[in-house]
């Protein structure tokens, strides 16, 4: 009886919500053109609307971020995005101009999502934002900035004909065009990422790896599972299971540091390696304080790292390095990242991390990012070994130099043990895999061709089984390394 009542309730909510979307589309459909920034041009004016669902708690900047609502661990929530047909076409045209014809890769690379991350040419510019409506829990958010996101993963998905693309939401991106949404927030969040779980048939890696970093005591993004439906003119289309990820340059800084005024960098390119001679301000991409041409902190880090005292007076070298770089945080991160095996970041790839100059310490602090390729041996000649024997010191000196120093190596080894005893304990992680897999399986196996990286539904459970085998193998690897 309870199951029947629950099914009837779900059906009722679905019918009501569908009716709301149909009403919205009938009132907002248009044949207008939009420019490269996603703004309406021509005779149609879509600025005349009322924000009838607006409340302080749900839409206002005055509300504190509601992590329990947006990043609930024990639920798969539904998000709907409604985009006019013209704006959706503009997004697709922009992608075609940047990455070529949709599906032009012909599915090469081992099936959907089988491309090699990092092997593809990355775009110089982000995809365009367009205004769209976001619906959640029976409420509407208005003229939200929506764009596709990602680099080689975006290109590979697009080239393989998969429309399950990652998205970025910015709730007041278009506030200058629509004064009604000034400082609009989603339960206190200005920006959110919807990750498509590219190259992860378990759809668990982004979530679990993020949990490991945060449970290890590191700064990191909250995550949660969502199903996404997109209506771009023909009714809601199921885009599949996504992982919602908290943005570092939004609430991560606000909530996990006492001050968010320090420089935040997202290095990308050769300079991200911090190899000798690699300094390039253009590649230390600032995510805030862009108008201040002050890169002295990253310059000081590079200088201190490569100072001759490293080989002549190690104590002096460490002391100077620690005036600008939080080595303790980095060593803890390095231990966690290497234990879980996360190859698509520093040590193998020149991207996928942030550096924040914490005003409390005046030290650059490491923040992990983009974990969908974690929890596996990986590509690029595999993930870093626990002793970094497969990592070039000259190419990756933040790893090589610190590991060669006896004091830092001892700290690293201590953190490796702490990780396998705590945040990446076999029993703990197996329990997480079991809980999360059961939670998302009905939605993951319901994904449809063209909006999934699964070739068949059985691949989901196979991928979960591989994760369970992986955590056991890593415990053995750590034991052998420390012995």
Phi and psi in degrees as a GROMACS rama.xvg file:
@    title "Ramachandran Plot"
@    xaxis  label "Phi"
@    yaxis  label "Psi"
@TYPE xy
-61.3553  -40.9388  UNK-2
-62.3521  -39.1791  UNK-3
-66.2522  -44.274  UNK-4
-62.2097  -41.1872  UNK-5
-63.2948  -42.058  UNK-6
-64.4222  -40.6496  UNK-7
-65.7138  -38.6708  UNK-8
-63.4473  -44.5046  UNK-9
-61.4243  -43.064  UNK-10
-61.8383  -43.8674  UNK-11
-61.0192  -46.9673  UNK-12
-61.2005  -41.9178  UNK-13
-62.7011  -43.7555  UNK-14
-65.1836  -42.6389  UNK-15
-63.5422  -43.7633  UNK-16
-65.3532  -40.857  UNK-17
-61.5937  -38.5908  UNK-18
-64.6912  -40.233  UNK-19
-61.8676  -42.5322  UNK-20
-65.7632  -39.533  UNK-21
-63.4608  -40.7144  UNK-22
-63.8514  -42.9911  UNK-23
-61.6133  -45.7908  UNK-24
-63.6322  -39.2656  UNK-25
-66.3343  -28.0499  UNK-26
-87.7821  -17.636  UNK-27
-122.525  2.28405  UNK-28
-71.2562  142.183  UNK-29
-157.325  163.531  UNK-30
-108.371  24.1668  UNK-31
-73.568  161.493  UNK-32
-95.527  156.563  UNK-33
-132.414  153.496  UNK-34
-85.3975  -173.769  UNK-35
-66.2241  -19.5991  UNK-36
-91.5326  3.94134  UNK-37
84.1956  9.06204  UNK-38
-90.5836  146.407  UNK-39
-71.3033  135.302  UNK-40
-127.529  159.666  UNK-41
102.837  -155.706  UNK-42
-85.5628  -21.5941  UNK-43
-76.3421  131.144  UNK-44
-118.714  113.09  UNK-45
-105.137  24.5934  UNK-46
-89.0146  -7.35941  UNK-47
-93.1433  91.2165  UNK-48
-153.201  160.679  UNK-49
-114.335  140.479  UNK-50
-90.218  71.0917  UNK-51
-67.4144  -23.93  UNK-52
-91.2609  1.55099  UNK-53
-67.7887  126.258  UNK-54
-133.22  160.025  UNK-55
-60.4787  -42.8605  UNK-56
-66.8501  -38.0354  UNK-57
-97.3029  -30.5402  UNK-58
-121.365  -14.779  UNK-59
-92.5938  151.141  UNK-60
-67.9631  -18.8717  UNK-61
-75.0571  -12.6143  UNK-62
-88.0162  140.946  UNK-63
-69.2378  150.18  UNK-64
-57.2864  129.729  UNK-65
-97.2437  87.6321  UNK-66
-67.36  -34.9698  UNK-67
-63.7832  -33.9587  UNK-68
-78.1624  -46.6329  UNK-69
-85.8389  -33.0405  UNK-70
-121.919  57.8014  UNK-71
-79.1396  130.548  UNK-72
-77.0731  -27.4899  UNK-73
-106.35  29.812  UNK-74
-150.05  155.082  UNK-75
-113.128  110.407  UNK-76
-97.7778  160.352  UNK-77
-107.662  135.144  UNK-78
-125.427  134.478  UNK-79
-115.847  135.233  UNK-80
-119.284  129.662  UNK-81
-116.623  120.698  UNK-82
-125.33  136.226  UNK-83
-63.9079  154.009  UNK-84
-57.6979  -39.058  UNK-85
-66.6009  -41.992  UNK-86
-69.7137  -38.2069  UNK-87
-61.3277  -43.2233  UNK-88
-63.1798  -35.8928  UNK-89
-64.1831  -38.6211  UNK-90
-63.003  -44.0531  UNK-91
-66.5493  -40.9517  UNK-92
-62.7731  -39.262  UNK-93
-63.8528  -40.7496  UNK-94
-65.3281  -40.6635  UNK-95
-62.8577  -41.1683  UNK-96
-64.3865  -34.6587  UNK-97
-84.6594  -43.9422  UNK-98
-116.024  -1.17727  UNK-99
93.0604  -175.607  UNK-100
-63.4993  136.487  UNK-101
-57.7724  129.398  UNK-102
78.7128  10.5683  UNK-103
-70.0455  -16.3784  UNK-104
-76.9874  -13.6398  UNK-105
68.324  23.5188  UNK-106
75.6584  14.5259  UNK-107
-71.0915  154.317  UNK-108
103.839  24.4034  UNK-109
87.5266  36.7105  UNK-110
90.651  -178.257  UNK-111
-55.7861  129.435  UNK-112
72.9535  16.0436  UNK-113
-87.2788  1.93012  UNK-114
-66.726  158.539  UNK-115
-86.9882  107.384  UNK-116
-57.305  131.172  UNK-117
97.7118  -13.6467  UNK-118
-91.5958  -2.70075  UNK-119
-109.13  155.037  UNK-120
-71.9408  130.329  UNK-121
-92.4828  146.909  UNK-122
-74.4118  150.035  UNK-123
-77.1899  -27.9987  UNK-124
-121.754  150.973  UNK-125
-70.935  154.595  UNK-126
-58.9518  161.454  UNK-127
-77.0807  149.529  UNK-128
-84.3013  144.03  UNK-129
-132.077  154.264  UNK-130
-74.341  138.905  UNK-131
-148.71  164.18  UNK-132
-99.9973  137.158  UNK-133
-113.526  130.845  UNK-134
-117.566  133.752  UNK-135
-152.865  131.931  UNK-136
54.3098  38.1482  UNK-137
80.4981  7.24805  UNK-138
-121.73  158.245  UNK-139
-113.506  138.831  UNK-140
-112.239  139.721  UNK-141
-106.981  135.834  UNK-142
47.1276  46.7736  UNK-143
-73.5801  136.985  UNK-144
-71.704  124.072  UNK-145
-128.661  133.309  UNK-146
-147.23  159.687  UNK-147
-72.6693  153.24  UNK-148
-140.72  161.866  UNK-149
121.165  171.469  UNK-150
-119.833  -105.142  UNK-151
-65.8079  -29.7501  UNK-152
-65.8662  -36.9365  UNK-153
-66.3721  -44.3318  UNK-154
-63.3254  -42.6654  UNK-155
-65.7077  -44.2619  UNK-156
-60.7042  -47.3417  UNK-157
-61.1883  -47.1687  UNK-158
-64.0726  -29.6493  UNK-159
-89.3435  6.55938  UNK-160
75.9608  29.8899  UNK-161
-106.527  117.357  UNK-162
-87.0095  -0.173196  UNK-163
-77.3231  79.2973  UNK-164
-103.875  147.179  UNK-165
-65.6536  150.004  UNK-166
-132.748  149.781  UNK-167
-116.303  134.771  UNK-168
-113.096  131.417  UNK-169
-129.87  111.124  UNK-170
-77.2117  -14.0196  UNK-171
-127.82  26.5129  UNK-172
-55.0907  -36.5383  UNK-173
-109.655  28.4587  UNK-174
-65.6639  -25.9893  UNK-175
-68.9555  -29.4126  UNK-176
-86.1206  -27.7934  UNK-177
-129.759  91.0261  UNK-178
-58.2594  -21.7254  UNK-179
-62.4933  -23.514  UNK-180
-105.923  22.8509  UNK-181
-53.7386  122.699  UNK-182
58.7471  34.5249  UNK-183
-64.2684  140.047  UNK-184
-133.745  161.152  UNK-185
-110.233  95.4089  UNK-186
51.7556  41.5597  UNK-187
93.9035  -4.42273  UNK-188
-103.78  128.989  UNK-189
-84.2396  -43.3353  UNK-190
-124.977  143.634  UNK-191
-144.971  149.04  UNK-192
-110.782  137.47  UNK-193
-108.629  103.082  UNK-194
-86.4324  136.07  UNK-195
-87.1878  4.12762  UNK-196
58.9611  42.9909  UNK-197
-56.7195  138.204  UNK-198
61.9023  23.7033  UNK-199
-136.014  95.3088  UNK-200
-74.8702  -11.8957  UNK-201
-83.0427  -23.5528  UNK-202
60.2539  21.3867  UNK-203
-111.427  -15.6541  UNK-204
-65.0351  -46.2196  UNK-205
-57.6703  -43.8793  UNK-206
-67.9346  -52.7108  UNK-207
-69.6513  -42.3342  UNK-208
-62.0381  -41.5928  UNK-209
-61.1729  -40.7485  UNK-210
-60.1459  -42.0395  UNK-211
-60.8127  -48.8841  UNK-212
-59.1722  -47.2135  UNK-213
-69.16  -38.0692  UNK-214
-70.4045  -18.7571  UNK-215
-83.3838  0.0288819  UNK-216
93.0772  15.3778  UNK-217
-97.468  154.383  UNK-218
-67.8758  136.292  UNK-219
-170.914  167.756  UNK-220
-79.5806  142.376  UNK-221
-73.9286  153.265  UNK-222
-140.726  158.186  UNK-223
-161.239  159.088  UNK-224
-91.234  138.244  UNK-225
-138.18  147.838  UNK-226
-96.3193  141.554  UNK-227
-118.049  132.403  UNK-228
-120.738  134.704  UNK-229
-123.295  126.181  UNK-230
-110.676  109.522  UNK-231
-116.616  33.3985  UNK-232
127.149  -20.3368  UNK-233
-117.484  19.9775  UNK-234
96.1277  168.111  UNK-235
-62.8823  127.917  UNK-236
-112.454  128.848  UNK-237
-73.0528  115.809  UNK-238
-94.7822  -8.87238  UNK-239
108.232  -167.865  UNK-240
-86.3803  126.579  UNK-241
-120.385  160.645  UNK-242
-109.827  117.551  UNK-243
-75.9305  131.705  UNK-244
-127.083  131.204  UNK-245
-68.0584  136.39  UNK-246
-82.5876  134.324  UNK-247
-63.5027  -42.4372  UNK-248
-82.3207  14.5048  UNK-249
-117.918  -103.085  UNK-250
-82.1213  -19.6548  UNK-251
-59.9859  -47.9333  UNK-252
-65.8955  -44.0315  UNK-253
-61.8149  -39.4322  UNK-254
-96.5513  -25.4786  UNK-255
-109.041  -0.505205  UNK-256
-128.925  152.932  UNK-257
-76.8537  -15.2755  UNK-258
-145.774  131.66  UNK-259
-109.012  21.6655  UNK-260
-90.5505  -9.04526  UNK-261
-70.0017  162.763  UNK-262
-64.7206  132.178  UNK-263
-115.206  122.353  UNK-264
-114.859  145.2  UNK-265
-124.866  79.872  UNK-266
-58.5359  143.453  UNK-267
-155.44  113.605  UNK-268
123.16  -174.686  UNK-269
-56.0789  -36.3606  UNK-270
-61.7369  -24.2127  UNK-271
-66.9159  -14.1235  UNK-272
-81.0088  -21.7239  UNK-273
59.0773  26.5365  UNK-274
-70.2048  156.399  UNK-275
-57.9242  129.294  UNK-276
81.4549  7.21846  UNK-277
-92.6505  -2.3534  UNK-278
-56.2564  128.138  UNK-279
-156.819  109.527  UNK-280
-58.5471  -33.2259  UNK-281
-64.3331  -26.3018  UNK-282
-95.0905  -9.1242  UNK-283
-91.0643  76.7339  UNK-284
-68.0251  117.978  UNK-285
-80.0023  134.221  UNK-286
-102.559  -5.40017  UNK-287
-151.926  177.151  UNK-288
49.1924  34.9976  UNK-289
-63.4951  -28.3867  UNK-290
-78.227  -9.8762  UNK-291
-98.762  111.248  UNK-292
-82.3403  54.634  UNK-293
-117.654  104.744  UNK-294
-113.85  23.4743  UNK-295
-64.5462  -27.2541  UNK-296
-69.131  -43.7756  UNK-297
-71.3778  -31.7046  UNK-298
-64.6175  -41.6804  UNK-299
-64.9146  -37.2448  UNK-300
-62.485  -46.2223  UNK-301
-61.3179  -43.4017  UNK-302
-64.8452  -45.7666  UNK-303
-66.116  -38.9881  UNK-304
-61.5955  -39.972  UNK-305
-100.539  12.3832  UNK-306
-64.5184  144.911  UNK-307
-62.2292  -20.7823  UNK-308
-63.1803  -15.5268  UNK-309
-57.6633  -35.7026  UNK-310
-100.322  -11.592  UNK-311
-108.263  -30.6402  UNK-312
-153.286  87.8786  UNK-313
-61.5731  -35.2951  UNK-314
-64.3403  -42.7973  UNK-315
-64.8043  -42.0948  UNK-316
-59.5341  -46.264  UNK-317
-62.9753  -43.5743  UNK-318
-61.4483  -43.6178  UNK-319
-68.0451  -40.3715  UNK-320
-63.1405  -39.7152  UNK-321
-75.0943  -8.76314  UNK-322
-75.0569  -20.0613  UNK-323
-121.922  -18.9807  UNK-324
-129.998  129.872  UNK-325
-79.7291  87.4233  UNK-326
-65.6188  -31.6517  UNK-327
-65.5948  -44.8767  UNK-328
-62.5431  -42.6809  UNK-329
-63.6789  -42.0551  UNK-330
-66.3084  -36.4547  UNK-331
-67.0263  -44.1523  UNK-332
-59.8685  -45.9041  UNK-333
-60.4233  -40.5477  UNK-334
-63.0329  -48.3439  UNK-335
-63.852  -45.445  UNK-336
-63.2293  -37.5756  UNK-337
-78.8822  -36.6185  UNK-338
-62.8766  -47.2695  UNK-339
-77.3488  -14.6215  UNK-340
66.0391  94.0535  UNK-341
-129.47  100.006  UNK-342
-88.812  -24.1109  UNK-343
-86.1237  54.7518  UNK-344
-162.581  -165.622  UNK-345
-53.5976  133.847  UNK-346
110.394  -25.5881  UNK-347
-135.238  -34.0083  UNK-348
-132.607  144.635  UNK-349
-92.0818  57.4412  UNK-350
-169.089  -173.673  UNK-351
67.6924  47.7379  UNK-352
-160.121  161.787  UNK-353
-117.532  153.565  UNK-354
-122.582  126.816  UNK-355
-121.264  127.938  UNK-356
-82.7464  95.1815  UNK-357
-67.2835  113.712  UNK-358
-59.9912  -24.553  UNK-359
-67.9604  -29.4554  UNK-360
-120.108  -14.4638  UNK-361
58.3507  32.7578  UNK-362
-120.966  142.539  UNK-363
-71.1211  127.786  UNK-364
-117.813  135.078  UNK-365
-81.4052  134.836  UNK-366
-130.506  119.184  UNK-367
-69.9417  155.863  UNK-368
-157.373  143.318  UNK-369
68.317  87.2035  UNK-370
-113.757  17.6609  UNK-371
-68.7806  -16.6821  UNK-372
-100.445  8.60487  UNK-373
-78.5113  175.499  UNK-374
64.2086  39.9211  UNK-375
-163.978  161.237  UNK-376
-63.1952  -35.0388  UNK-377
87.6136  -177.564  UNK-378
-103.688  -161.091  UNK-379
51.1268  50.3102  UNK-380
63.1781  30.9034  UNK-381
77.8801  163.351  UNK-382
-64.9651  164.476  UNK-383
-62.5389  136.478  UNK-384
-70.1847  157.034  UNK-385
-60.5202  -28.6264  UNK-386
-100.076  6.46005  UNK-387
59.2143  29.0697  UNK-388
-68.1066  -17.5714  UNK-389
-106.344  18.7127  UNK-390
-117.75  126.088  UNK-391
-75.3012  122.731  UNK-392
-63.3406  -39.8404  UNK-393
-68.1375  -32.4727  UNK-394
-81.4098  -31.4607  UNK-395
-131.929  67.3377  UNK-396
-66.5537  -26.4254  UNK-397
-61.6372  -31.502  UNK-398
-82.9967  -54.5284  UNK-399
-61.2731  -47.6342  UNK-400
-66.9602  -42.9418  UNK-401
-69.3519  -37.397  UNK-402
-70.2051  -29.8088  UNK-403
-74.2863  -18.8418  UNK-404
-82.8608  124.517  UNK-405
-58.4421  -38.5669  UNK-406
-64.9105  -47.5432  UNK-407
-69.6988  -34.5493  UNK-408
-63.6576  -41.1454  UNK-409
-62.1772  -40.5582  UNK-410
-65.186  -43.8504  UNK-411
-58.3214  -47.8688  UNK-412
-60.8073  -39.2002  UNK-413
-62.0747  -42.6556  UNK-414
-68.6528  -34.3675  UNK-415
-58.3038  -46.1787  UNK-416
-63.3864  -42.086  UNK-417
-62.0036  -37.6664  UNK-418
-65.2965  -46.0436  UNK-419
-74.291  -22.3657  UNK-420
-82.3678  -23.3701  UNK-421
-121.037  -89.9612  UNK-422
-63.5261  -28.805  UNK-423
-120.103  34.0798  UNK-424
-63.7144  137.499  UNK-425
-55.3999  -50.3679  UNK-426
-62.9996  -40.3483  UNK-427
-62.6941  -47.1865  UNK-428
-70.9118  -40.0337  UNK-429
-60.5936  -36.747  UNK-430
-66.4349  -39.932  UNK-431
-63.9112  -45.1696  UNK-432
-58.3023  -43.6509  UNK-433
-63.4861  -45.4134  UNK-434
-66.2695  -49.7428  UNK-435
-68.5278  -37.7905  UNK-436
-63.6541  -43.8571  UNK-437
-63.8887  -34.3595  UNK-438
-66.2839  -45.5984  UNK-439
-98.3072  -11.2248  UNK-440
-53.4707  -46.403  UNK-441
-59.934  -32.6292  UNK-442
-84.8311  -34.8067  UNK-443
-68.32  -44.4195  UNK-444
-77.0137  -8.16145  UNK-445
-91.9542  -1.92033  UNK-446
-61.4763  151.634  UNK-447
-116.613  156.246  UNK-448
-53.5948  140.202  UNK-449
90.8427  -13.9317  UNK-450
-135.528  34.5039  UNK-451
-156.356  155.357  UNK-452
-102.144  3.61282  UNK-453
-89.0831  134.431  UNK-454
-80.8184  -27.8754  UNK-455
-158.31  163.661  UNK-456
-66.1159  -27.2769  UNK-457
-67.4242  -20.7935  UNK-458
-65.6607  -24.9663  UNK-459
-62.9296  -51.7006  UNK-460
-67.2093  -35.4068  UNK-461
-60.334  -40.4907  UNK-462
-67.7309  -37.451  UNK-463
-65.6834  -40.929  UNK-464
-61.0121  -38.5355  UNK-465
-64.454  -37.0533  UNK-466
-64.6175  -40.4791  UNK-467
-64.624  -39.6549  UNK-468
-66.0493  -35.6044  UNK-469
-65.1005  -44.8473  UNK-470
-64.6524  -35.6101  UNK-471
-66.0917  -42.5907  UNK-472
-65.645  -32.4779  UNK-473
-71.1635  -34.7123  UNK-474
-61.895  -40.8519  UNK-475
-65.87  -43.1626  UNK-476
-61.6059  -41.7032  UNK-477
-65.7805  -41.8428  UNK-478
-60.009  -44.6312  UNK-479
-65.3777  -39.8347  UNK-480
-64.7758  -48.5169  UNK-481
-70.594  -27.636  UNK-482
